[in-house]
Amino acid sequence: MTESATEPVRRALLIRTALEVLAEAGGPVQRAEVIARVAERLEFTPYELEPYRSNSAQTRWDNHLTWASTDMRAVGWIDKTAAGWVITDAGRRALATHPNDGKGLDAEAGQAYRAQYRANKARASQPTHRSLLAAALESVEAGQWTTKAELAEAIGADVGTVEAALYEDGLDASHRVLTPGDTASGAVLLPSGEMVPTRAALEKEGVKFDESGMPDESQHVRGQDLRAYLEDRGLVAQPSRRAWLVRGSSVDGHDLIPVWRQQGFTSLRASKLREVEPGIRRPELKAIVDEDYSQTSYAAKAAKLDEFHSFLSRIQMGDLLVTTSQGELYVGTVTGPAEYVKSGDGLSNLRRTVEWAPEGFDYGDLASEIKARLQVQYDVVEMTQQLDLLEKLLAAQTAVVEDDEPPVQPVVTRELTLPEATDELAVRLNVDRAWLQECIDLLRDRPQLIFYGPPGTGKTFIAQHLAAHLAGDNVRLVQFHPAYSYEDFFEGYRPLEEGGFKLKPGPFRKTVDAARESPSTPYFLIIDEINRGNLAKIFGELYFLLEYRSQNVDLLYATDDDIGFTLPENVFIIGTMNTADRSIALVDAAMRRRFAFVPLHPSEPPTDGVLRRWLAASDLDVGVADLLEELNRRIEDPDFKIGPSYFMRKAMHQPGGLERAWRTAILPLLEEHHYGDGTDVRARYGLDTIRARVAGRAASDQAGSGGGEPADPA
């Protein structure tokens, strides 16, 4: 077949063939199988068989068909389910009414998609961000996952905007969006109204999880891929010039920015990366990074792959480059290709020449959009969305080359610091800023902290958001259980497919290894349900290091080259404990001495006001908070009071939602608590009973009775 000058990739034919495949199947077909069956039926042109981008292993025709599937879904020809793609009756009619060559299918489907995109954009209160988020999520297929931070990077927004849109808009693929370090431990609301574990929903779609509960990195859709999808769809323009942030103020505790500016370059450490050609394709670079950084955790390898690929291939001469140091933002222009330089200190082996502007800009004077982007915690971050603002900064200065070069400034060692609490974080968590600041101060004093309280008080939610505020993406989450062991948590020998055993790191060892590479950067490990595990068995000799960080211990699986193990100062631990199962009483004195304990109880600050603030901010009935307060008054045991999280799901505030949740979530907890003591749980705690009590209190207050107790309906 000959190439068409106007349509080099025959999208219409691809659409028709895919519809034929689905029509013949008569049921759901996984995306990969659809691609395979289409490939069997068509003979492709050389152009269609080329990679769709220089950094992709995907062919042009495969890429176009994948994107066309979103158009087919928009026009109503197919549905995308966990079981695969399914043709609809409208899709069958389209097959019957269009010519065999598929002419008109592409135009009709594309028109429907654009109409849907415009409608989404018109409905959204923040049209650009929310409509782009919906479009980006369409590229995350069943069997794949991504993160909030990468979605934020792709659409040019902050993580808070992404979180709000995912929570409020109920986007179809929102359960495929995880928090960095998350083991998919939450739950997802299905269209049927059923709540199922997020991990179960992802596994049903084909996502694999490793022994530590982390999702398979090979199924991870990266931020660069999401951005490329939006650009190729025409939803985001491909800029002729890009802007980049490259960090250098804390490279193994050293500030390299003075040297960069004096000598005119920027750099990455790249201490283990072999010399590769600039412009290398991403799949080839991935194989090299996997080998050269084989001892690094897969999350760290993925981050390095993104950074190296951007530095080697995506950054171009003429792009604008920024960096930060000591409260200043510095701006420059990239003037040369990537090159290897053997640096004496091993901190700047991969370099690009940069013409830096002579002066910096005070961080406090920067536009909020720039400051928000600077919070993304990667060493290389694309800032093209802020290009116009950054170009104005650069234009404000005139580059002057001085005859007398200033002396090379010394490398500055940075101290480990934790950011202060912010009003934004307090609002997001519906707690007081002073309480959050106290938690941060406790971590500064003792780097281990435990939130404890009954279920539903937001312990894990607060731990995740607080850790993300303090450490960005350097957060990992694990969950303890009675069978969890030292080998699961830290390291142990695991069987190999080819036979034999290999010492493999667990989540704590991976966190420690990553923290050692950047001592001035905080790293957090969140341990959910920490009291459900046998702590002495899980921590082993590491128990000692929680209190004495600077001292060495010999590891259980020590090797000949071990010289003793220390726990870095920049590793922080936040645990959560559920007091309803009484297991907190089993925590020994050694554990209590090593952790700061912060209570989260429904009737005490900060938890007591969380629900009322959330309802008011969400424009929902604040009377639900009265029901919760009355319910907790009737529960005598403080460890079994009901937390506000049960009432902070939008589904509960739909017609019938409160009654259903009360019947299926609240009462079963209380029945378990009162098992065998003769209490009529439904009479004492039923929704009708609690409503009557609340109404009685309101009537008593209105009558000015002095706050006397209303009659007990039970």
Protein Blocks (a to p, Z undefined) as FASTA:
>chain_A
ZZdfklmbafklmmmmmmmmmmmnopacdfklmmmmmmmmpccdfklmpcfbfkbcbdfk
lmmmmmmmmmmmmnopaccdfkbccddfklmmmmmmpcfkopojlmmmmmmmmmmmmmmm
mmpmblmlmmmmmmmmmmmcghiacdfklmmmmnopafklmmmmmmmnopaklmmpcceh
iahlaccddfkopacdfklmmmmnopacdfkopacfklpccfklmmmmmmmnopaccdfb
dcddddfkbgghiafklmmmmnopaddfklmbccddehiafklmmmmmmmmmmmpcfklm
mmmmmmmmmmmmmpcghiacdddeehiacddddfbdcdddddfklpambccdddddfbdc
dfklpcfklmmmmmpccfbdcfklmmmmmmmmmmmpccdddfbacddddddddddddddd
dfklmmmnopafklmmmmmmmmmmpccdcddddehklmmmmmmmmmmmmnommccddddd
fkbcfklmmoccdddfkgpjdddddfklmmmmmmmmmmmbccddddehkllpcfklmnmm
mlmmmmmmmbccddfklcfklgbjaddfkbccdddddfklommmmpcfklmmmpccdddd
fkbcfklmmmmmmmmmnopafklmmmmmmmmmmmmblklcccfklmmcfklmgghklmmm
mmmmmmmmmmmmmgonlpafklmmgmklmmmmmmmmmmmmmnonoopacddfZZ
